[in-house]
Amino acid sequence: MLSEIKKDAQTRMSKSIEALRHDLTKLRTGRATTALVDHLKVNYYGSEMPLTQVASVTVSDARSLTITPWEKQMVSAVEKAILASDLGLTPNTAGTVIRINIPALTEERRRELSKHVHGEGEDAKIAVRNIRRDANQQVKDLLKEKAITEDEERQAQDDIQKLTDRAIKDVDEVVKAKEQELMSV
């Protein structure tokens, strides 16, 4: 029972950290990466499709992406999706190839993004602490049902705290790495 609670808590904490990593890949750092447009949806014959399913996305150099739709009539739909997105980027079209130039970040924008990264990190820490609270509550419920002893409860809570500390340390490392990536010119 206790090992299942700990395993569940550890799994949920690692998923929170992965979600943070995934969210931070969408942040624009001044360097071109295909992750910038992964979340875009394109109107494909009346249904919303992920951009990666209607076009190939490649990094042509450090500051530009090249998007090549698989069908010629999809060029305008892809352009509209990019313009309507929250990226703030303007596509340049040449025939069937769409290029997106990514401008260098200003110092002010870097600081804004750094604050955003810290906020995302705090949200991840809150999620980890909520998982700890849930796991500790499950342990307390087992104690109330007299399924475990007080010593086992104390040991389980210590183990859950160690998992939490490790997860929060991982969150801090992810945030620090993204911040260094943002601040490097």
C-alpha positions as CSV (number, residue, x, y, z in Angstrom):
1,M,0.0,0.0,0.0
2,L,2.7,2.5,1.0
3,S,4.9,1.6,-1.8
4,E,2.0,2.2,-4.3
5,I,1.3,5.6,-2.8
6,K,5.0,6.5,-3.1
7,K,5.3,5.2,-6.6
8,D,2.1,7.1,-7.7
9,A,3.4,10.3,-6.1
10,Q,6.8,9.9,-7.9
11,T,5.1,9.2,-11.2
12,R,2.9,12.3,-10.9
13,M,5.8,14.5,-9.9
14,S,7.9,13.4,-12.8
15,K,4.9,14.1,-15.1
16,S,4.7,17.6,-13.7
17,I,8.4,18.2,-14.5
18,E,7.9,16.8,-18.0
19,A,4.9,19.2,-18.5
20,L,7.1,22.1,-17.4
21,R,9.8,21.1,-19.9
22,H,7.3,20.8,-22.6
23,D,5.8,24.2,-21.8
24,L,9.2,25.8,-21.8
25,T,10.1,24.5,-25.2
26,K,7.4,26.7,-26.7
27,L,9.0,29.8,-25.3
28,R,10.9,31.8,-28.0
29,T,14.5,32.2,-27.1
30,G,15.8,33.9,-30.2
31,R,16.9,30.6,-31.7
32,A,14.9,28.8,-34.2
33,T,13.4,25.5,-33.1
34,T,10.6,23.4,-34.6
35,A,9.0,23.3,-31.1
36,L,7.9,26.9,-31.6
37,V,5.2,25.9,-34.1
38,D,4.4,22.3,-32.9
39,H,1.3,23.5,-31.1
40,L,-0.2,25.3,-34.1
41,K,-3.5,24.0,-35.6
42,V,-4.2,24.5,-39.3
43,N,-7.7,24.4,-40.9
44,Y,-7.4,21.4,-43.1
45,Y,-10.6,21.0,-45.2
46,G,-12.8,22.0,-42.4
47,S,-11.1,20.3,-39.5
48,E,-8.3,21.5,-37.2
49,M,-5.1,19.5,-37.8
50,P,-1.6,20.0,-36.1
51,L,0.8,21.8,-38.4
52,T,3.2,18.9,-38.4
53,Q,0.6,16.7,-40.1
54,V,0.0,19.0,-43.0
55,A,3.5,20.3,-43.6
56,S,7.2,19.6,-43.0
57,V,8.9,22.0,-40.6
58,T,12.7,22.4,-40.6
59,V,15.2,24.7,-39.1
60,S,17.1,26.3,-42.0
61,D,19.5,28.3,-39.9
62,A,19.8,29.7,-36.3
63,R,17.2,32.3,-36.9
64,S,14.7,30.9,-39.4
65,L,12.3,28.1,-39.9
66,T,11.1,26.7,-43.2
67,I,7.6,25.3,-43.5
68,T,6.7,23.3,-46.7
69,P,3.0,22.3,-46.9
70,W,2.4,19.0,-48.6
71,E,-0.4,20.4,-50.7
72,K,-0.1,23.7,-52.6
73,Q,-3.6,24.9,-51.5
74,M,-2.5,24.6,-47.8
75,V,0.0,27.5,-48.0
76,S,-2.6,30.2,-47.2
77,A,-4.1,28.1,-44.4
78,V,-0.7,27.6,-42.8
79,E,0.0,31.4,-43.2
80,K,-3.3,32.2,-41.5
81,A,-2.5,29.8,-38.6
82,I,0.9,31.4,-38.0
83,L,-0.6,35.0,-38.1
84,A,-3.4,34.0,-35.8
85,S,-1.1,32.4,-33.3
86,D,0.4,34.0,-30.2
87,L,3.9,33.8,-31.6
88,G,4.0,37.3,-32.9
89,L,5.9,36.2,-36.0
90,T,5.3,37.1,-39.7
91,P,5.5,34.4,-42.4
92,N,7.2,35.1,-45.7
93,T,5.9,33.1,-48.6
94,A,7.8,32.2,-51.7
95,G,5.7,29.8,-53.9
96,T,5.0,26.8,-51.7
97,V,7.7,27.5,-49.1
98,I,6.9,29.6,-46.0
99,R,9.8,31.1,-44.1
100,I,9.6,32.5,-40.6
101,N,12.4,34.7,-39.5
102,I,12.9,34.9,-35.8
103,P,14.1,38.3,-34.6
104,A,16.8,38.6,-31.9
105,L,15.4,39.2,-28.4
106,T,15.8,42.6,-26.8
107,E,17.1,42.8,-23.2
108,E,13.6,43.9,-22.0
109,R,11.9,40.9,-23.7
110,R,14.5,38.6,-22.2
111,R,13.7,39.8,-18.7
112,E,9.9,39.4,-19.4
113,L,10.5,35.8,-20.6
114,S,12.7,35.1,-17.6
115,K,9.9,36.2,-15.3
116,H,7.5,34.0,-17.2
117,V,9.9,31.1,-16.8
118,H,10.0,31.7,-13.1
119,G,6.2,31.8,-13.0
120,E,6.0,28.5,-14.8
121,G,8.5,27.0,-12.4
122,E,6.5,28.2,-9.4
123,D,3.4,26.6,-10.9
124,A,5.2,23.3,-11.3
125,K,6.4,23.5,-7.7
126,I,2.9,24.1,-6.5
127,A,1.8,21.0,-8.5
128,V,4.5,19.0,-6.8
129,R,3.5,20.2,-3.4
130,N,-0.1,19.3,-4.1
131,I,0.9,15.8,-5.0
132,R,2.9,15.6,-1.7
133,R,-0.2,16.7,0.2
134,D,-2.4,14.1,-1.6
135,A,0.1,11.3,-0.8
136,N,0.4,12.4,2.8
137,Q,-3.4,12.4,3.1
138,Q,-3.6,8.9,1.7
139,V,-1.0,7.8,4.3
140,K,-2.9,9.4,7.1
141,D,-6.1,7.7,6.0
142,L,-4.3,4.4,6.2
143,L,-3.3,5.2,9.7
144,K,-6.9,6.1,10.7
145,E,-8.0,2.7,9.3
146,K,-5.3,1.1,11.4
147,A,-3.8,-0.4,8.3
148,I,-0.3,0.9,9.2
149,T,1.5,1.9,12.4
150,E,2.6,5.5,13.4
151,D,6.2,4.6,12.7
152,E,5.3,3.4,9.2
153,E,3.4,6.7,8.7
154,R,6.3,8.8,9.8
155,Q,8.7,6.8,7.5
156,A,6.3,7.1,4.6
157,Q,6.0,10.9,5.1
158,D,9.8,11.2,5.2
159,D,10.1,9.3,2.0
160,I,7.4,11.4,0.3
161,Q,9.2,14.5,1.5
162,K,12.5,13.2,-0.1
163,L,10.6,12.7,-3.4
164,T,9.2,16.2,-3.1
165,D,12.6,17.7,-2.4
166,R,14.1,15.9,-5.4
167,A,11.3,17.0,-7.7
168,I,11.6,20.6,-6.6
169,K,15.4,20.5,-7.2
170,D,14.7,19.1,-10.7
171,V,12.2,22.0,-11.4
172,D,14.8,24.5,-10.2
173,E,17.4,23.0,-12.6
174,V,15.0,23.1,-15.6
175,V,14.1,26.7,-14.8
176,K,17.8,27.7,-14.4
177,A,18.8,26.0,-17.7
178,K,16.0,27.8,-19.6
179,E,16.9,31.1,-18.0
180,Q,20.6,30.7,-19.1
181,E,19.3,29.8,-22.6
182,L,17.3,33.0,-22.6
183,M,20.0,35.3,-21.3
184,S,22.7,34.0,-23.6
185,V,23.0,36.5,-26.5
